[in-house]
Amino acid sequence: MKKINLVKGTVLMFLLLFSCEKESNQEVITEVITNPIALDILTKKDLIVKPYHWEKNELASKTTQVSFEKEYGTPKNSSLTVVDIAKTTTLIPLVDTNNNLKSWLVGYYNAEGEIVYRVQKIDTSKETAHNLNSNKLTVKVVGETRLKKRAKSIASANKGSWVCGDEYFYGCVELATNNGDSETTCKWFYKGEKCVYQEEQTEIDWLDDSTEDDWQNPFGGGPPSSCPPGYIKDNEGNCVASPCARIKQQNLNTNFNAKIEILKDSTGLRKETGYAQNKNGTFTKLTASTDGHSLKINVDNNPNIIGYIHTHLNDWETGKIVEGRPEEERPVKIFSPTDVIVFLKILKNISVSDTPLTDAYGTMVSSSGTYTIRYTGNTNTLYNIKTNYTKAEKIKLAKDFKRLAQKKSKEKLFLNYIKDSMGVSGVNLYKVQNNGKIIPKILGSNGKVYKGDCDE
Amino acid sequence: MKKIFFLLIVVFGFLNCKAQHIIPTEEVVNYLGEENGVMGDKNYVYLKDVNNVLGKFVGDWAGNYNGKNYLFRISKATRDDGEIKEDYLLMRYTITTSNGTVIENTLSLPDNKVHTEGGYLAKSGSYVFNYFGKDSDCGQNGSIFTRVLESSNGTKIKLYLEVEGEMWDCTTEVPQTMPTDWLEVTKQ
């Protein structure tokens, strides 16, 4: 019953938010933040942070100040140190006693609108990690959330519908000046899209009887049973933008398309063409091997690279002729094990940053079609996937794959091979047709490949 | 009655056999670009050297390239992964300097560790070995095109490595040890 009330209450709050754009009116509440995940990793002696739930604040014309509670090592009443408050993410640096960066506490809004804190980079010297407060950059999250009309279905109280809208918060940044004073500027920040699953709307219950556990999930225990259109659940139960939606979005990007067109015109060359895409959207051209035709890409420890696009060449005559008959090279037109390793490394790199894993991609353009790989697993699954192979293992993986890929169905082999021989899960294959249609290639439990549908 | 009994035995005999679809080695190349490869709609195929087109490659072949001595030992083998049974060629080799210093010797490697193996028989008549050299992760990989010269009456082979150069965790390309242009070797 309580759960239902919570849902109703949440829905009402959402509706209020959606319909009104209230200006904040300025009673100050201070929320103490604790973070059980941080606790696990940072040891008991370090900071205790409690998730701040934006829902709690929505009705009130109140101001909420986010702050840490000092336990050990962190200055008492220090403000939340935020490095980047753009969009959906806050970053809290955790440093050792010498102010060396040891890890990041990342707070982001999940599909339910909760702020989730997670330690993204783990260091062995956990004992001394504490909140960095030396740069005097503080943020107060004030005011209520407001939602703008971008809803696919308006909050019309239809049973079982998802309502989505853009979400903003009003924030103030207080920056210390050289003379010891501080300057404050306030504005609305875009927080991202929020979707709420709306069950039936009858009477209204307030959240007064909520417990801390309920805060974790206003929809009542456990993750949501389904996600709105365009979203899928990751392994942790969070709704994340589906690869289909991401690929569609990517295909609408002019810069990306321009590069794809270049690649489509380049599959007939003697060397592969390709680019690495940086986090800021720019592309870096990759260079090819001196003697060979493969591209070189080094993503090691580079969280700025979020993806790559490259060609696999058409069949081509090598120019070497004996007894009047020319030799022809027949390249394999699907991702190689090395391509997959590069993709996995990109994922591992960005997993310690605020970039969502679903942003990472690898694309291959060839005469047999354009393919993209995307990841839908979670961080834990990712860390369990091996990427550091011995020389002998690399040779075996590459050799076996090439031999089989020459002779078998490439899509089927690829999906089975990365699963069985490389222990990869969560990496999905998509074929992008020239008309823009995206076809997920799904491996059935019988080892066969089925066509999915991104338009469903 | 006897006839029916005999027929039953024949029918059951067929059912018990693993259905085997044979593709002659020289025709495999026609399937390389196909969506389902050699498998088509079959569960099991045998890429069989029905016409002994691989036999002429088998043997020891020696030659010299850029001051290095090469000895290639090509042998024929069969493997079966449950989907594809295949007759194929293996290439082992030694590379030595002019004064006899061994640069590389793969003669004693077991079949599954050999750096150079088939591959397929190209339309040109060359056997195309997939090459993953000792430092394959640093770019020593590609295709070794190997052609028995008709003009030599089967006593000479020309071969060369078309470098692919794929790198795996390696930032510096290692120089190739295989000839990257035609090397003529003579049957020993």
Interface residues (C-beta under 8 A of the other chain):
Chain A: A288 S289 T290 D291 G292 H293 S294 K296 N298 D300 D315 T318 K320 V322 E323 R325 P326 E327 E328 E329 R330 S336 T338 I341 S368 N388 Y389 K391 K394 I395 A398 K399 K402 R403 L404 Q406 K407 K408 S409 K410
Chain B: V28 Y31 L32 G33 E35 N36 G37 V38 M39 L47 D81 E83 I84 H115 E117 G118 G119 Y120 A122 K123 S124 G125 S126 V128 N130 F132 D135 S136 D137 G139 N141 G142 S143 F145 R147 L149 E150 S151 K158 Y160 E162 V163 E164 G165 E166 M167 W168 D169 T171 E173 Q176 T180 D181 W182
